[in-house]
Amino acid sequence: MSKIGVGEVIYELRKRIQDIQLELDELGSPVLDMPELIISANLLRSNEYLTKITKKQSELLFAYDQYSKALENMVAVVLDIQNDLKNILKEQSQLISVKKSSRTLASKKRKSTRKPPKK
């Protein structure tokens, strides 16, 4: 198996995705405008919130990209193993059929070389 530790990578990526989703949840919803603040202050607060959300969403997309690539690699490894096992089974079945046919030939030769019983 050429890709040792693929499961660990997937686990770490899944953990990272969960952490980013938790951070996004902690940011909550945007703060409502407060009438006592002027319009520009409200816009600055909204802009700061949107910047944080956009950054976390970008991190989340990147983590999901890495996660899906790691899963694709794991599937490729599993398919390689499956193909190897299929080839091994074919070889073993061919060996079994060769052994059976050689035994059959040997038993036929023994029967034909025996002398008929005397009466």
N, C-alpha and C positions, 0 to 999 in steps of 0.2 A: 504494500500500500504506500503510494508515494506521498500522500498528503496526511501525515500524522498531525493530530491536533486541530483538525478542521472543526470538530465538535466544540472545542474550547473557543475557537474564534467565533463561531456562531453564538455560543453562550454569551461571550463578552459583547458582541454586537447587539444582541437582544437586550442585554442589561443596559447598554448605552441608549438604546431606543427608549426603554422604559424611563431612564433618568431624564432624558430630554422631554418626553411627554409630561413627566411630573413637573419639570421646570415650567413648561408651557401652562400647565394647569395652575401652578402657583401664581403666575402673572395675572390670572383672572381676566376679567373683562375690563375694558377701558374705563378710566375714572370719568364720571359724569362731570360736565361743566359746572363749576361753582360760580354762582352769580356774583360773589364778592370779588372774583378775580377778573382782570381785564381779558379781553378776547385773545390777545397775543399770548398771555400766560397759559390759557386753556389750549391754544394751538401747540405751544411748546410741549405741554404735558402729553397731548395726543400724539405728537410726533415722536416723543421719547418712547411711549408705549408701543407704537407701531414699529419703531426700529428694533426694540427688544423682541417683539413677536416675529418679525421677519427674520431676524438672526436665528432664533430658536427653530423656526420652521425650516430654514436652510440647513441647519445642523441635522434636523430630523430627516430631511430628504437625503442628505449625504449618508447618514447612518443606515437608512433603509437601502440605499444603493449598495453599500458595502455588504449588508446582510444578505441581500438577494444574490450578490455575486458569490458569497461564501456558500449559500445554499446550492447554487448552480454547480460549484466545484464539488460539493459533497455528492450531489446527484451524479455527476460525471464519474466520481470514484466508485460509487455504488454500481453504476452501469458497467464500468470496467471489471469490477469484481464478478458481477453477474455473467459477463461474457467469458471471463476466465473459467468460472465454474462450469459453464455450458460446454466449453471446449474440453475440460477435464472429463466431464461425463461422457462426451462423445468418444474420447480416447479410451476410457475404461470400457465402454460398451463394445467397442471394436476389439479390444483385447479379450473380453469375455467371449465374443462370438468366434474369434480365432481359436481360443482354447477349446471351445465346444466342438468346432469342426475338426480339429486335430484329434480329439478324443473319439469322435465318431469314426473317423478314418482308421484309427488304430484298432478299434473294436471290430470293424469290418474285416480288416486284414487278419486278425486273430481267428475269426470265424471261418474265413476262407482257407486258412492254412491248417486247420484241424482236419484230422483224418476221420472219415465216417466210422462209427462204432461197428465192431465185428459182431456178427450174429451167431 
